[in-house]
């Protein structure tokens, strides 16, 4: 009598799990599980029947994997820090009500996501301790095998490869939220990425980064170095002192901002805000010549070097910039160049600070005026230079 284990294909439990998800085309339950595994949510309304016309699970999986919704989810998943294990559910996503993962679920997930059956019983067994379908799906989606499959299924189109990646360098309090929304609307259905931090962006595989058409968010110049395509930077400059004052007003208004409590509990005036920002233990970041610093994108103790680099980036052929004070004209130029197709200047996160700026400046002490000058002097030089260029290049005498 032999003590050897049966071959995988002869293992009754393995064969039963394979048969459970084979044949008969795509059923209603397959569609529901496919949405949970691939999109991290349950189908809604008519989506529940979407895919019943597919011949098999591989075809159903391919349909969802190549959808714009999955593109966005895939970039978001790849940019997240890798957990110690793959059991933590994605924030805000649907799980399978704690029912756990069954053998048939694993086989179905392999077919939907990897386009093949599990190679052996052990591959199934290793997934059975996962808590739900969403976690199972993410484990396969984050695998190197799926990265290779996705690169084959969704190669960059010739048009996509020829178009430059649009990078919106969002400088705080320069109409960035409004501009982000406008760009997202113009690039709806394309591959957009909301930038958070460079470390997360580097985690995205190069093949997937090559598919991104739009990058937007708070960042410094230099993201293009991780791209395989041509690129163009967009950003908006603002009168430096007005920008700092607008940031101060924004902190009073925005309860979710980490500095909101600091400025409201102390009932800070604009002058007191500047005094706080000048302290050695300054908790207030993002006001010390921030426009020049973001645009330069270099770490240097030489202010002059940072300024020169920012100037080079502003006037590079891969940059388009505008002024907040002339925002509609900037949008018109972008439309003329084909970067935007539709323009709508609906401002978000506005603080209506212009009416009180002169009053706030008049109330500053000489010391506070010096702080404001120091925190805006290089930005002022850059702003004046860029404004002079725009006045000469785009405005005509009347």
Helices and strands as residue ranges (DSSP letters): G 8-10, H 12-20, H 28-34, I 35-39, G 45-49, H 57-65, H 68-79, H 103-109, I 110-114, H 121-125, H 133-141, H 144-153, H 158-162, E 165-169, H 176-186, E 192-194, H 198-203, H 206-209, E 214-217, G 223-226, E 231-237, H 240-253, H 260-265, H 270-277, H 290-296, H 303-314, E 319-323, G 324-326, H 327-336, H 354-362, H 366-394
